[in-house]
Amino acid sequence: MPRQRRQHLIAQYLRTHQVTSQEELALALANAGEIATQATISRDLAALGALKGPGGYLVPEAPTAAPSTGREPSALEATLRRHAVWVRQADALVVIRTAPGHASLVGDVLDRAMPKGGVGTIAGDDTVFLATTSKTAAGKLTRHLHAALLES
């Protein structure tokens, strides 16, 4: 099976099932007719940006259509809508609270799509700190991320 097809199957499976080990994922792939080694699965998970949280592996959300504007949200917007609880400014930082175990996923997506004015992230279990270039940048990013969180 081609790599892209296998990675698509893995992402689809992780979005619909709770998978806590690569062995479980290998078994699921085998049931779908695809035999893959642990090393291959590990590389595929890294390529997909999958992170392992307390509930198992998580992959960034695929964008879905936004009914209110008719445009598709970015991966960042889709991830915030699914995993973030609130967004607040703290001086030159933007603080994002997530569901427990989801901060790493949100931080990773933020790092990949670093918005203008953002510098980097630190993610704990349920909190992400987004460092910005200034208080002004933090205010703009807080408003932008908060608006993205509210659109659903």
TAKAWO-V114739 format. One line per field, one symbol per residue. ss: DSSP state (A for helix, B for strand, O for the rest). psi: psi as a letter, one per 20 degrees, with the letter a starting at -180 (. if undefined). burial: # if it has 9 or more other C-alpha atoms within 8 Angstrom, else .. A space follows every 10 residues. Layout:
ss = ???
psi = ???
burial = ???
This chain:
ss = OOAAAAAAAA AAAAAAOOOO OAAAAAAAAA AOOOOOOAAA AAAAAAAAOO BBBOOBBBOO OOOOBOOOOO OBOOAAAAAA AAABBBBBBB OOBBBBBBOO OOAAAAAAAA AAOOOOOBBB BBBOOOBBBB BBOOAAAAAA AAAAAAAAAA OO
psi = pqgggghggg ggghiiqopi qhgghggggh hjjopqrhgg gggggghikq qoahjaqqqq qpqqpohhij rpqrhgghgg hhiqgrpqqn cjqppoprqp jihggggggg hhkoqpiqgr qppbgjpppo qrirhghggg hggghgghhh p.
burial = .....##.## #..##..### .#.###..## ...#.#.#.. ##.##..### ###.###### ..#..#.... ..#.###### #.##.####. .########. ########## #..#..#### #.#.###### ###.#.###. ##..##.##. ..
